[in-house]
């Protein structure tokens, strides 16, 4: 009898300084206009909530979030291109939402490129709503691209 193929072991954990090079590598492969490694280091020094998804010893994705005055702001959420389509983005987003809720956030905000249809669909499915636009927010090949601003109200957990 042959053994069933095992699924990869994936674990969420807080990002460490030692992860920055691997996170930066994912960022560069996933985005045309990536953050710098210095931005990730600055976020860690500023004590932003930063988590990675480790799949069998490799960084498959990550998120960074700020939290102040009962509001969370998604700064960055990313899945490595070769890991996309396996539910990792949803897992990261749900973990981020749960972390924001446990830290007392009442709402979460994020910006997303209108051209990023997969991310917009995920955010819609998970309960985010479009609340506005930021004109010319993102760099783009032909100048600048607007940002769709989305938000989710976090209702108190039911007992």
N, C-alpha and C positions, 0 to 999 in steps of 0.2 A: 504494500500500500504506500503510495507516495504522499509526502507531506504537502499540506496546503501552503501556498506562498504566503509569507507573513507580510503584513503591511509595515511600512516604515514607522519607526518610533519617533514621534514628534512631541516636543515638550516646550511649553512657554516658560520663560524665566526672565528676570530682570537683566537688562543690557549692562555689560561691564565695559570698562575702558579697553580691555583686551579684545572685545568684539568689534571695535570701531573699524578696523581695517576690513574685516569680512562684511560688515554692514555697508561700508562705503563701496566695496566691490559690487554688492547687490544693487545698491543705489545707481551706480554708473551703468550697469547692464539694463536696469529697468527704466531709466528716465533719460531723455535727451538733454535735459538741463538739470543735472544732479546737484544735490547739496554737496558741500565740501566735507572732508573728514573733520576739519576744524569745527564746522557747525555741529556735527554729532558730539564732538568732545565738549563744546560749549553747552549743549543741552544737558549732558551728563553733569557737568560742573554746576549748572543752574538747578539741578535736582528735579528736572522734568521727569515725568514717568516715561520710562523707556524700557521696552520689553522686546525680546527676540523670540522667534519660533525656531527651535533647533530640531532639525530632522537628521537623525543619525550622525550627529557631530558637526553638521554644516548649518549655517544660518540660511534658512529658507525665507524668512520674512521678519518684519519688525514694525513696531509703532512707537511714536513719541507723542506725548500729550502734556499740555500744561493745564493746571487747575488753580483757579483763584475765584474767590467771591461766589462760590456755588456754581461756577461755569467751567466746563472743560472745553478745551480747544484741541482738535486733532491737528498736530503739526505735520506729521508724516505717517503714512501707513503704506507698506510696500511688500510685495511678494516677488521673489526672484523669478525671472521670466520662465525658467525651466520648471518651476514649481507651481505655476499658475494653472488654474483649472482643477485643482484637487481639494478645494474647500478651505485652503489656508487663509485666504483673505477674510472669509466669513468668520473663521475661528479667531483671527487677530482682532477683528472688529468687535465681536461679541465679548472677548476678553477685555478690550478697552472700555466698552460700555459698562461691564460689570465692575471694573476697577474704578471708573468714574463714579458709579452709583455708591460703591462702598466708601469712597472718599467724600461723599456728601454733595456731589454735583447734582444740580437740578436740571441742567440742560447741557447738551454737547453741541458744539459748532464745528463745522469743517468747510473748507473750500475744495472744489474739484473742477478740473478742466471740463468744459462742455464736450470736448473731443474724447474724453475718457468714459465712453458709454458703459463699459462693464462695471466700472466703479460706481457710476450713478445708479445703475440697476441694483447693485448690491446695497447701496445706501437706502434706496427706496424700499427694497424688500425688508430691510432691518428696521425701518420705521423713521428714517430721516425725511424731512420735507424741505423743498426749496423755499428759501425765505428772501432771497435777493441775489444780486449780482455785484461783482467788483470789476468795473471796466479795466481792461488792460493789466490785469493782475499778474499773469504768468508770462515769462519770456517764451517766444515762439520763433520758428524759422523765419516767418515773414513779419516780425515785429513783436506784438504782444497778443495774448489771448485772455479773454475775460475769465473770471472765476464764478462758478455757481456757488452761492453760499447756502449751506444746508444746516438744519438744526433738528435735534430730537429732544423732546421733553422727557425727563426721567421721572416717572411717577414713583412714589414710595413703594417699596416691595410689599406685596400683600402677605399677611400673616395667616 
